[in-house]
Amino acid sequence: KDFIAEFSLIMKGYGQSAVYYAHAGAGELHLRPILNLKKSADVGLFRAITTDVAKLTKKYKGSFSGEHGDGIVRAEFIPLMIGQKNYELLRRIKSYFDPKGIFNPGKIVDAYPMDQSFRYEVDRKEPEVDTLMDFSDSQGILKAAEKCNGSGDCRKTDKAKGGMCPSYHATKNEKDTTRGRANTLREFLTNPNSSAKNRFDSPEIKEAFDLCLSCKACASECPSNVDVSTLKAEFLYQYQEANGYSLRGKLFAYNTKLNGLGSKVSSLTNAVYDSKFLGGLLKKTSGVAKERSLPKVYSFNFDKHLQKFDNKKVIKSKKVVLFIDEFTRYLDIEVGKDAIELMTKLGYDVSLYYAESGRTFLSKGFLKQAQKLAIKNSEQLQKFADAGLPVLGLEPSAILSFRDEYKRMTGDKEVAQKIADNSFLIEEFLAKEVSDGNLDATSFTTNAKDIKIHNHCHQKALSNQKVTFDILNLPSNYKVTIIPSGCCGMAGSFGYEEEHYETSMKIGGLKLFPAVNKSSVETIIAANGTSCRHQIFDGTKRIAKHPVSVLKEALIA
């Protein structure tokens, strides 16, 4: 009580206020000054208050460091808190192990005063950086990068829970962390010595983002929610606008158009892909790793397939729109067929919506093309939302772009949010149907099976894994477990690129491949991402199935 009383008087004397609370059961008292700092001179006020509080803390034999250590703000008060004699011992220890003072200089020992050596100058006018994507939720891309508070959570290894950052798990290099990338971008965007019109035109930024897999784990796992995937997309666009777009970049970005053309002569296309000579030549000229298998392309009439299973005698419980995305339409046709059969046999009134999500353009920084698709698709998606028709997606990276990147590219935030709220992973929809009592185990087999799930990174970041777990538990005797894996390592085009192949396979080999290899041959491996299934095959030779395919096979005929 005496401490609180004196603390309050100190704050009152400076014309400020404070709040405090007790840490239940820990015998701790936490005090938080409420400061309104607007001018350069206010930094001196902050220092004066901190000095007085440090003296007060010592008077009552308290700890000034707290749970987060001394850091830059409190390091100059260490001599006061522990005494000069003890402080000299710290300096001696430091000199023995770091005689040249190169390890984290100015921290703990011989620290800078708390109001000096800032990474930015007070009252400095920050540059205005124009972007194609909308970063207004962070007050611009610069502040989006500056969200990084340096906590270093992105430096956790693959032994820890979560998936951030997969490339750091493989390389253990600081530049391959969320922190490293955000700080590199911030440094070059704010460089006062830069005379470049395009501040993104930097080989250093390009190197920092090179191994980013755009998994989006940072968007949810970083304490500050630094979304490096979105930062990378904008950087790639700005950099390529200045330096041109590579042939390989164009091939991957326009992959849907190429797949559409290839599907018209699918037998010939797939024969070329399978050919050791022609397929090898194609990989070499396009910069694809020679070890990779190329995905087959197909042509299929989903409308006729829907008519085949659309039994008009069945009383429809709900109308839904099944989004046939660019991957399902030309590469994963079996997944689309299984989804149609599953949903119609469960009694849903299914309509099909064919569209290219723009994911390939987003991943390669072709933002103008992605924006055109987003605006075009939003017109139809808004109609579905207005009509109350939920849009269900099979490929997480495609359907979840409606909930994520579309908000930054379409211009109308209200419409974009309405579309986002009406877009669902098919697992999300079915899991909700189960919880609402509209779907139960009676439609499915009672045979016993073991299933292991690897979920797509975008699902982990923007949705949750439980929905897939829940629907695969619908058959009463299915034993389902989630593989505690991070990113599979493929990440769209990343794992195909020859210079990234080794890193890609190393990432997959950390958790995912061992988990799959340890499972019995009877165990079903479920993975809802097209890249994930391809990576699992290339890394383990096991064929993974989409969850809807697993459920379709479990239906009682």
Secondary structure, DSSP 8 states (H G I E B T S, - for coil): -HHHHHHHHHHHHTT-EEEEEEETTTTEEEEEEE----STHHHHHHHHHHHHHHHHHHHTT--SSGGG--HHHHHTTHHHHH-HHHHHHHHHHHHHH-TT--SSTTSSSS---TTSS-SS-TT--------SS--GGGTSHHHHHTT-----GGG--TTSSS-S-HHHHHH--GGGSHHHHHHHHHHHHS-TT---S-TT--HHHHHHHTT-----HHHHHSTT---HHHHHHHHHHHHHHHH---HHHHHHHTHHHHHHHHHTTHHHHHHHHH-HHHHHHHHHHHTB-TT----------HHHHHHHH--TTS---EEEEEEE-HHHHHT-HHHHHHHHHHHHHTTEEEEEEE----HHHHHTT-HHHHHHHHHHHHHHHHHHHHTT--EEESSHHHHTTTTTGGGGTSS-HHHHHHHHHTEEEHHHHHHHHHHTTS--GGGB----EEEEEE--HHHHHHS-SHHHHHHHT-STTEEEEE------S-TTTGGGBTTTHHHHHHHHHHTHHHHHHHS-TTSEEEE--HHHHHHHHHHH----B-HHHHHHHHB--
